[in-house]
Amino acid sequence: MKNLLIAALCLFVLSASAQEFPKMDASPMDVAYFPENATKRAWAKEKGGEPMVRVIYSRPQKKDRNIFGELLKYGEVWRLGANESTELMLFKDAKVGGQDVKEGRYALYAIPTAESWEIHLSSDNDRWGPYAYKPEESLVTKFSVPTAKTSATVEAFSIMFEAVDGGTHMIMAWDDTMVRVPIMM
């Protein structure tokens, strides 16, 4: 009986260790916070840097493709990344793109053109891309921000925050294009 139990345990351990994990996604998920070190709780408490804004997104790669106007068609809704829709978390009420937005969790979308991106904040979270996005049902606010050229090619879609007086700019860039979304606290 004891030997049978040991044999069963060994088979269980072998089968558990034989599991294959999925390969890394081609567009890995990333997160950015404002202030940048807000996730380091000891630092945040010491410096008064509790998180104010967080964004979670997937990072598609350029891979020698022409992104804006070709891969991403001008005038069409884009999920601002890949895979699930990009998530913006406001830890307190803010002005986003000059619009009043309550603290909370929002999906981010954009309608890019060569000159500007129309940014949409939606209450319809946890969607796979823009396929089920219905702005008439979930749009919280929308606003436009001008595009600018990057100083170098950005291979993976990237989002970062830059501190400014009264808040931050959420900078989004890919290929040779970037935008700045003002978020004032």
Stockholm file with secondary structure:
# STOCKHOLM 1.0

chainA/1-185         MKNLLIAALCLFVLSASAQEFPKMDASPMDVAYFPENATKRAWAKEKGGEPMVRVIYSRPQKKDRNIFGELLKYGEVWRLGANESTELMLFKDAKVGGQDVKEGRYALYAIPTAESWEIHLSSDNDRWGPYAYKPEESLVTKFSVPTAKTSATVEAFSIMFEAVDGGTHMIMAWDDTMVRVPIMM
#=GR chainA/1-185 SS CHHHHHHHHHHHHHHHHTCCCCCCCSSCEEEEEESGGGGSHHHHHHHTCCCCEEEEEECCBCTTCCTBTTTBCTTSCBCSSSSBCEEEEESSCEEETTEEECSEEEEEEEEECSSEEEEEEESCCSCBTTTTCCHHHHEEEEEEEEEEEEEEEEEEEEEEEEEETTEEEEEEEEEEEEEEEEEEC
#=GC SS_cons         CHHHHHHHHHHHHHHHHTCCCCCCCSSCEEEEEESGGGGSHHHHHHHTCCCCEEEEEECCBCTTCCTBTTTBCTTSCBCSSSSBCEEEEESSCEEETTEEECSEEEEEEEEECSSEEEEEEESCCSCBTTTTCCHHHHEEEEEEEEEEEEEEEEEEEEEEEEEETTEEEEEEEEEEEEEEEEEEC
//
